[in-house]
Amino acid sequence: MKTLKPGLVAAGSLTLALALSACGAPEEEAAATPSDAPAEEGGNGGTGVLDLLGDIASRAEAVDNYTLDMDITSSDPELGETEMTMTYEVMADPQAAQVTMYMPAMGEMLAGLAELGGPGAGLSAEELSTSILIVPAEGEMLVSNHNGLQEVDTAWARGTAGEGQQPVSENMFDTSNLPKVAGAVASIETVEETGTEEVDGVSTTVLEGTFTSEELDALDAEQRSALDELVGGATGAMDVAIWISDDGFPMRMDFSDEVSEVSMVYSLLGETSFEMPAEEEITDL
């Protein structure tokens, strides 16, 4: 896995295509029945593992209401260690996602600018590190003015921030690619069960394996593109761990190598909601 570039997941143009046709509530039946055919020798560690892996892509695609927490750590010879966390709250009615991003490096940069008389004077780096966005399925993105950096008189601003306003991190991971990432993980040739664990109260089986360079090269174009977007370019061997529920849903997926770590944890399946701002709480930029 290549080093995550600063701003890879949180800078540039908005590409968050909501996975609003993704996760059916947990009590729904699985989309497909796992095969009872015996595993081929040397493939995925045995029938039980194959059964667990077989449906993770379709199960991920069947969910439209969930919370997803992403933790990203990257090391760079010049920039040192960069940390970032993002929480995606995705709901189906109305179709929208609220994304909370915490980026200490961004907060430190803005604090430095504030010391020179820029926006944010009087706020700490900690306060400047958090951005909150709401991305509706239709219409423009809303940016929270919780720290007063949007230079509007309302709690939210709609549209792109202008000159002198808080730079909004917009190139977030496209959550509609999550099923493709899950499908890529399911293609790993050798995985093994390493235990059981509860994730958000859901019993899961923990599987661990390693993507080889050859396996990465063998992925179909869409799966490879989704994985590259997540980890910043997958080139060498990459360790993967996945926590799979009894019905085949990937409650957690971790990716790591010697320079980067990405952890994705689902919770509140079928129970996620947030309040959309009223029009009088929004200023159009």
PyMOL commands that set and color helices and strands:
alter all, ss='L'
color gray80, all
select helices_A, chain A and resi 47-54+56-61+104-115+125-128+175-186+213-218+221-231+279-281
alter helices_A, ss='H'
color red, helices_A
select strands_A, chain A and resi 66-76+80-92+95-102+130-136+142-144+156-158+191-199+202-211+238-245+250-256+260-267+282-284
alter strands_A, ss='S'
color yellow, strands_A
deselect
rebuild
show_as cartoon
